Amino acid sequence: MILLFIALSLVAVDIIQNIDKNRGYRFRPVSKKFNGNYFSVKIGVFINKNNFLRLVKTKYANKMTLINHFEKEQNENNIDKFILNSVLISFFFSMVFLYFFTIWYVGLAVFLVSIFLMIYCANIYIGNKLNKIYAHFPIAIQLFTDEYVSCRNIKNALNNCYGKMPHEISRVFETLARRYASESNYITIINDFAEGLDFVWGYAFAELLLLSYEGAGDISEDLIYLNELANEEIKAEMETETAIVGTKLIFVILNVATVVGLIFSLKVVPISKYIYLYTPVGNFGLIFWICSFILGLAVLKILKYI
């Protein structure tokens, strides 16, 4: 149910984005600000009081800005609402499971796992969107470099190059160009751009822009070298991702088979329902499988960087 809810939400977002695209907008119009309800506002206040949580929230708000092109403040409000909805949905499922299970910590485990899965799915969605941007990053750097070599001006180069880029990344550089046109604090603009990408080559590109403003002079050769390094690294990462696809597929098949086997056992074997639902050993076995599933997801994430 949780995964279905998230999937439907993400599909709705994609449909809205496709409608905007079909209408001919290159840059998605910023919608009206919404400060959220009482509880989401309280969550936002709590997060902002903690430096670590506030930095994490800002980081994800910058990422979402690159994807949906809403204002940063609006995406921060969206994050607060997402956290509130995650807690409420997780609490609902924990109460449902607590009704069937006799051990209190089963409800707690379901609550924590539900929150984890919602955050994990949200991260996958954001990561997939950003990966499409990363894949076209060398092309964007090449087009920017071509324009910069001609005019030796960062602002003009941005204005002239984003229209030639692939759609996925053109909107990112278009946002950067529009902020250059409307704001004067170039340090904040460039840092937000780099933090939103959260990409090593994005940070390197931002650093070159900052060096140019700080008096480093012409950065054409540095941009060319950066493009070569980024292109090689991204190709290597894509090969690694392809290599672990088989491992991910096996992991998914095994866990789906486990769920199907559990449901079949509960329906066909009468005693299994008593064992799994009403004994500590059965409850522990289910919790152990859930923990193994979470550990497997974490390992698959780590394999990508080994």
Order of alpha helices (4+ residues) and beta strands (2+ residues): alpha-alpha-alpha-alpha-alpha-alpha-alpha-alpha-alpha-alpha-alpha-alpha-alpha-alpha
